Amino acid sequence: MRITFKTSGGVAYFPGLAAPKTVDVSTLDAERQQQIQDLLSSTRFFELPSRAPAKRGAADYQTHTITVIEEGRQHTVEVTDPLSPELERLINLLRDATRSP
């Protein structure tokens, strides 16, 4: 499974730092793989709409674009803060996985 994600917008947005990042989930430790799998299941990720409706006051919120490619299927979701706790946890796990040691 490969997951690409990017965050844009928000009050302190710097376009140069907002490049998409990709995580090959198979390279992560088993616990992190399971956490990501569980979060994708609990959010019913492949059933989410491609774009969530805009929220009031969203001009200052961040927008997160997440693409999951798994077993021949692909789905992209664009969501704006505030996120569900599960999607927020997923994004945090992905950020942690792409940070340099």
C-alpha angles and dihedrals in degrees: 000000000000125000124192119190140170136180123212139171128023132120096293098039118156111184093204091060095046099078114141115262127207128210123196097209092199089068093059125091117272094254094054091045089054093047091053092046090050092049092049089051096045092049091044084228097184089054096050117108115258091243126025116221115269115264127225111268091014094144090090096040127096121247119218123201115196125183120188121193113190133158096339097317129102132190132177124200127187115198134172128216135300093062131193111264090249095053091045090052091048092053091047091051090049092049090050091050092054098046116108114249 
